[in-house]
Amino acid sequence: MKYKDEEDKCYGIAGMAIGIAVCNGEDMLYRLDIDDETNGYITFTSDYYYSGNPALPAKESWELTLKHFQMTIGMLMANMMCRSLHKKRLTFHDAKKSLFKTVEEEGKRVCQLEEDEISRLFEDTFNYMERVFDDGSVRTMAKGLATKLHELRTLTNPEIKELLGMIKG
């Protein structure tokens, strides 16, 4: 992902953290680091990179893969929406079509989903993230997280959770 400047990057990364948190994946976040381009600025725990467990039934394994795919979609959308909030105008609808193409390719490759299944999952996730970012308290949280990330350069999981109001400091 290309960012205009460091502030844009901080808002995008903050959005991804919010996106995974609202998909109940906050425990998979290990660290945010605005200087770590090799990991896409986010380091996840090994649970996020789940690649299949032969001990799990096939259905359970597929459901876990689908859940992680949906979290990834949520993070991409949240990145885009949070960056739009920072710009004080919502322009993410412009990028929706190109984002769908990327999601569609991954959905077919990773989850073997059909186009209509991908479209439904994409729209459901998009609508959910749109409602999340319409909430004033989430926008305030996003600004606080982006500001703190810019200031400290790196945030750990407990710091992220504290900034998102998930734990008391």
Buried (B, 14 or more C-beta within 10 A) or exposed (E): EEBEEEBBBBBBBBBBBBBBBBBEBBBBBBBBBBEBEEEEBBBBEEEBEBEEEEEEEEEEBBEBBBBBBBBBBBBBBBBBBBBBBBEEEBEBEEBEEEBBEEBBEBBBEEBEBEEEBBBEBBEEBBEBBBEBBEEEEBBEBBBBBBBBBBEEBBBBBEBBBBBBEEEEE
